[in-house]
Amino acid sequence: MLGAFNNESSYNFMTIQHSQPHAMRLKQLVDAMQAASVDAFLQPVNDEFQGEYTPDYAKRLEWVSGFSGSAGVALFLRERFEGRQAILFVDGRYTLQAANEVNAADYLIINSADLSLSDWLKANHARLTSLAYDPWLHTQTYVKNLLAAVQARPQLCQPTHNLIDSIWHDRPAPPASTVVEWPMEFAGETRESKIAKVAKATAQASADAAILTLPDGINWLLNIRGSDIAFNPLMLAFAVVTAGGDVTVYCYEPERLARLSLGVKVLPMMQLSEHPKTALASVQTVLCDPAVSARWWFDQCAACGIRVIEGKDPTLLLKACKNDAEIAGMRAAHRRDGVAVSRFLQWLDEQERTGQEVTELGATQMLESLRQQVGGNRYKGQSFSTIAGSGAHGAIVHYRADEASNRAVKSGELFLIDSGGQYLDGTTDITRTIAWGEPAEEMIDRYTRVLRGHIALATAVFPEGTSGGQLDALARQFLWEIGCDYDHGTGHGVGAYLCVHEGPQRIAKRLSDVPLKVGMILSNEPGYYKDGEYGIRIENLVLVLEVGKTEKGRALLGFETLTLAPLDTRLINRAIMTYNELKWLDNYLLRVQSNLQNH
């Protein structure tokens, strides 16, 4: 699955009627702003955990406006601007979706690549005196950047509560899924050992305690899993870990965690918000990650006279480097997943050969069924919502089929399917592009160039200390030769039965200060997209391994490909591939065949 994108359209194509409730809710919000004496109110898509998926209780922006995208921020205005009551800033993926979901008479939609919120505020500072925001919903880094951009006007202020919450009277309760321990055979390390490592990192940062705000880091730390949000097996929580190794966890419905007797203190989330000083008692310095932690934490520390040491969340790198048990589980999950995807591709081939119609939704349902059959009790569901795009839909990187947009694959088209599974022992993410009928020469050329870039990255050998940004060009070089490119990153980190998008590692044009390390798992997914015609992406997951030493004894690293599923050889022009590329390709296809024979 793709991580960050630039200027890619993505929407569900469904025509949505702008309902009266949204207009009424917008009016109520403006009235609440009037009562609070603020000129504007800022509301992002995300919740207090800053995660990729927002649970129902925190879908404030969607409740007010109807916008259901996964990224964006709205600036609600007490006085209308260009006739609109709000401005919705979204990236290129969501401009069409936003236009389809919100009332254009009330919302001005702006592509944030063309005009950022900060730039709009600077250009219109004379209109606003005060801008209210919820400190739980914006990271410290975001607020600091916003303050630097607007300087003294408008003045940022915090109401006593989120203004939308004051009018959302039937707001759903926070999720409280069953929490289970992740077995040691998969975790490979006790929670006591992990806590000791985080405590050591905290002490090394000269802090008395670390504030952990990433739920996947906390689930990793405690060897637990839940299902509070879609696709990611997480319990939503915050935690404070002292340099002495004491852990306090704050979550909704704490008894579901307390019953596991994990040897940590468990308190209700409400206590954190109502009595913040208790979370930071007897602490003089704390380690907190400004890039992922809400501004609220920094405000509370300031109010309590606690010095904040800004640094990376210590679970990030520890979690990213998988241990032997996690690696074994990921390999097993990928062998199992490879069988399901291989059977699916065989099914597709049979449908084409016999002239049977295959739709985007039909293919999605068939693949899910096969994962369930092959995975058995270890299959826990999708790792993200499947992207299945035929023809021109394949060129829309984040396309999601629905009943309105669903179409059949037609002869001469390409079919792109990007999907993944959550298994008790691992997380998968794979993309395959299939020709339906006879592919055009251009399609074959572009596919082969994408494949050559994929192979170049898969076979890369690099010294320890190399970041993903230094490898990104390997995957793009053959497209660049003919003036082509793709606008998304080449690789994102992947968790072990955790989030399919995991940091801090990545492979992208944007340089990173995080070197790739042994045990990290990333995607390898170059692509090519011709607007209005077709899309191509080839994605496997890879594991970072030590493969040798430099002449000075420094570790040399490389990749092991974990994903095992066929590639469409009808789209490969072997004549423009090198001997080593063909050798990799043939060996890979033999590995896929062997995996199928063993299952």
Secondary structure, DSSP 8 states (H G I E B T S, - for coil): -----SS------------HHHHHHHHHHHHHHHHHT-SEEEEES--TT--SS--GGG-HHHHHH----SS-EEEEEEEEETTEEEEEEE-TTSHHHHHHHS-TTTEEEEETTTS-HHHHHHHTGGG-SEEEE-TTSSBHHHHHHHHHHHTTSSEEE--SS-TTTTT-TT---------EE--HHHH-S-HHHHHHHHHHHHHHTT-SEEEE--HHHHHHHHTEE--SSSSS----EEEEEETTS-EEEEESSTHHHHTT--SSEEEEHHHHHH-HHHHTTT-SEEEE-TTTSBHHHHHHHHHTT-EEEE---HHHHHHHS--HHHHHHHHHHHHHHHHHHHHHHHHHHHHHHTT---BHHHHHHHHHHHHHHHHGGGEEEESS--EEEEGGGGGSTT----TTT--B--TTEEEEEEE-EEETTEE--EEEEEEESS--HHHHHHHHHHHHHHHHHHT--EETT-BGGGTHHHHHHHHHTTT---SS-SEEE--SSS-SSEEEEEESSS--S-B--TT-EEEE--EEEETTTEEEE-BEEEEEEEEEE-TTS-EEEEEEE-------GGG--GGGS-HHHHHHHHHHHHHHHHHHHT-
